[in-house]
Amino acid sequence: MESTPALFAGTVFALFGAGLVAWTGARTLHRQPVMDAARPVAAAVCTGVVGVVSLGLAVWCFAQT
């Protein structure tokens, strides 16, 4: 019963992180801005780091089950 919240949180983190990394990669590949009113490199790095951290949290949540 305790593993259900960890599985739910891990799934949410995994979907969010994978989507964010894929979206950032696609925008960067097509040379489109990742975020308005920000430097392109800084925005791409920041969103990429957040996506990877989310994937790391997903792995941690799945390890708790």
MORA-V737171 format. One record per helix or strand of 3 or more residues. SS is the DSSP state (H for helix, E for strand). FROM is the first residue (numbers start at 1). LEN is the number of residues. If there is no record, write none. Layout:
SS_FROM_LEN + SS_FROM_LEN
This chain:
H_3_27 + H_40_24
